[in-house]
């Protein structure tokens, strides 16, 4: 096994940090949280256009920070490693924010204006509930 040099290790450590360095990507990571979110959920949570969000999602996937799965017409994104949120929380503390203020912003709720299967209630016709 070849011993790595300090510059090699430094580049390896910097890679995920540079991938999440923008406030927009931090916002996306917080909106996804420990769960998963589709683009329409992120649009509703962040108030940004779909194309803008998709560009950032692509960069986060390319950096191997996010994974995705398809459910019908929706693609849901989740963190490959939830410890990235620990890094965001530590950065928040270094910035003078409390861990509680960060955890209160993570994806723990549904958004009424989002139409994805996670947010929109499933409608079951009353007729199907009646017994024959």
ABEGO torsion letter per residue (X at the ends): XBBBBAAAAAAAAAAAAAAAABAAAAAAAAAAEABBBBAAAAAAAAGBBAAAAAAAAAAAAAAGABBBBBBEABBBBBBABAAAAAAAAAAAAAAGBBAAAAAAABBABBBAABABAAABBBBBBAAAABBX
